[in-house]
Amino acid sequence: MRYRVWRLGIPLFILAAVAVLGAMVMVLWNAVIPAVFVGGRSIDYGHAVGLLVLSRILFGGFRGHGGWRRRWHGRRWDAMTPEEREQVRQSVAGRCRARQEPT
């Protein structure tokens, strides 16, 4: 019984979340874009959901972490030896100091 609730509940939750997020994208787009840009047009609900899906494909959001960059960087850092990690830290620290110094 409990399995059936999860099996039916999760897809319904996902559909409801997409519907609510699509409506939010549509409202925000229609409130901001036509007011900011001279040629900005309003969008309908279908276009808002399409924009939401496109942003998911391009940026990999929705799950609390970014797209491919963050996961790739984490694996690269984990594969480094302690000496390589120290070299990266020193390199980044050197770049940060160079930006802070007045030219």
TABELCOR-V735634 format. One record per pair of residues at least 4 apart in sequence whose ideal C-beta (glycine too) atoms are under 8 Angstrom apart, sorted by the first residue. I is the first residue (numbers start at 0). GAP is how many residues later the second one is. Records with the same first field share a line. If there is no record, write none. Layout:
I->GAP + GAP
//
This chain:
0->4
1->4
2->4
3->4
4->4
5->4
6->4
7->4
8->4
9->4
10->4
11->4
12->4
13->4
14->4
15->4
16->4
17->4 + 31 + 34
18->4
19->4
20->4 + 31
21->4 + 23 + 26 + 27 + 30
22->4 + 22 + 25
23->4
24->4 + 23 + 24 + 26 + 27
25->4 + 17 + 18 + 19 + 21 + 22
26->4
27->4
28->4 + 13 + 14 + 19 + 22
29->4 + 12 + 13
30->4
31->4
32->4 + 7 + 8 + 9
33->6 + 7 + 8
34->5
35->4
42->4 + 5 + 8
43->4
44->4
45->4
46->4
47->4
48->4
49->4
50->4
51->4
52->4
53->4
54->4 + 6
55->4 + 5 + 6
57->9
58->7 + 8
59->5 + 6 + 7 + 8
60->5 + 6
64->5 + 6
65->4
67->4
68->4
69->4
70->4
71->4
72->4
73->4
74->4
75->4
76->8
79->4 + 5 + 8
80->4
81->4
82->4
83->4
84->4
85->4
86->4
87->4
88->4
89->4
90->4
91->4
92->4
93->4
94->4
95->4
96->4
//
